[in-house]
Amino acid sequence: METTDIHVAVLPYDYYADRPNDTMGLARTAAIIESIRAEATNAMLVDNGDFLQGNPMGDWIAYERGMKEGDVHPVVKAMNVLGYDCSTLGNHEFNYGLDFMFKVLAGASFPFVCANLTKGQLAASARDDDLYMAPYVIVPKTVKDGSGGEHQVNVGLIGFVPPQIMVWDSRHLTGNANTRDIVEAATAWVPQMKEEGADIVVALSHSGIDSNRTERMENASLFLAGVEGIDAVFTGHQHLVFPGKSYEGIDGVDAGKGTLMGKPAVMGGFWGSHLGLIDLLIERDGNAWKVVSATTEARPIYERVDGKNRPLVESVAAVEESVKDEHEATLAYVRAPVGETSA
């Protein structure tokens, strides 16, 4: 299960319009997460980045309240309630600076991975890069098979951020960080994941889908899927839905089936509008596990009926409650007068 590009949209509320909005909110996506967990014996939840900036709640925390050591950011509070297995970084995590970002990450009860964000100049080999965080994690999962038998499957999760953060947030990152090409980093690290015992490798790619291969490309998920050893790709960044019509007619992309280079992939919209789902059927092959078949789906939290948005799920109370105080403070922040005009 994937969320992506949440942009602090924890609640189905538009702070700019100051009214509820049924097209957004991690609290709504949470209802789908709960339903999947109820029906699927073996399930994992990941986030694909861009959770930290994007609405007035995020700005209120960054510019008004601040983040002291030990503080927990409201979006992280909500994510902790949902019990994520892992997340990667999106480009907007860097908008408030590295110090702010790392204070936020410290409050999470789950790991963050990023294989192409370095502390300085790139090394001769990606494996020698001095990274800000682990490039990947390998999560041992006890899973049940069709007859109820239990097995351990080691799921490797590797993350990537667009190299363009060095331009977009140069004032924060110049002299403090560097980025490597996404596909280059994956080609280096995935074999090591396999060497360390990853049975299944899943890429958390905060990068969209583009057919024009260039060095250090921004939207590299199509070519990332072509890296040997990767079994599935979670994408994001473009605020679109995959599988979906937006990606029809691109070589290597099956926009109906939801595959990139033949690998299952999904993009779950933005602001919690969809939950990205990849369902892998795996079987034992000698000493290894292999993916036999897969389905993908971006499941929405609302539908359009007669020109109006109709919610398909209700908010999960525990997620709403986790950010109640920050929500009320944000409302006070956006409702505060900033001046007067007589005309």
Secondary structure as GFF3:
##gff-version 3
##sequence-region A 1 343
A	DSSP	beta_strand	2	3	.	.	.	ID=ss1
A	DSSP	beta_strand	13	14	.	.	.	ID=ss2
A	DSSP	beta_strand	19	20	.	.	.	ID=ss3
A	DSSP	alpha_helix	26	39	.	.	.	ID=ss4
A	DSSP	beta_strand	46	47	.	.	.	ID=ss5
A	DSSP	alpha_helix	56	59	.	.	.	ID=ss6
A	DSSP	pi_helix	60	65	.	.	.	ID=ss7
A	DSSP	alpha_helix	74	82	.	.	.	ID=ss8
A	DSSP	beta_strand	86	88	.	.	.	ID=ss9
A	DSSP	three_ten_helix	91	94	.	.	.	ID=ss10
A	DSSP	alpha_helix	98	105	.	.	.	ID=ss11
A	DSSP	beta_strand	112	113	.	.	.	ID=ss12
A	DSSP	beta_strand	117	118	.	.	.	ID=ss13
A	DSSP	three_ten_helix	126	128	.	.	.	ID=ss14
A	DSSP	beta_strand	136	144	.	.	.	ID=ss15
A	DSSP	beta_strand	150	160	.	.	.	ID=ss16
A	DSSP	alpha_helix	165	168	.	.	.	ID=ss17
A	DSSP	alpha_helix	170	173	.	.	.	ID=ss18
A	DSSP	beta_strand	178	179	.	.	.	ID=ss19
A	DSSP	alpha_helix	182	195	.	.	.	ID=ss20
A	DSSP	beta_strand	200	205	.	.	.	ID=ss21
A	DSSP	alpha_helix	221	225	.	.	.	ID=ss22
A	DSSP	beta_strand	232	235	.	.	.	ID=ss23
A	DSSP	beta_strand	241	242	.	.	.	ID=ss24
A	DSSP	three_ten_helix	245	247	.	.	.	ID=ss25
A	DSSP	beta_strand	253	254	.	.	.	ID=ss26
A	DSSP	beta_strand	259	260	.	.	.	ID=ss27
A	DSSP	beta_strand	263	268	.	.	.	ID=ss28
A	DSSP	beta_strand	274	285	.	.	.	ID=ss29
A	DSSP	beta_strand	288	300	.	.	.	ID=ss30
A	DSSP	beta_strand	302	305	.	.	.	ID=ss31
A	DSSP	beta_strand	308	311	.	.	.	ID=ss32
A	DSSP	alpha_helix	317	322	.	.	.	ID=ss33
A	DSSP	alpha_helix	324	335	.	.	.	ID=ss34
###
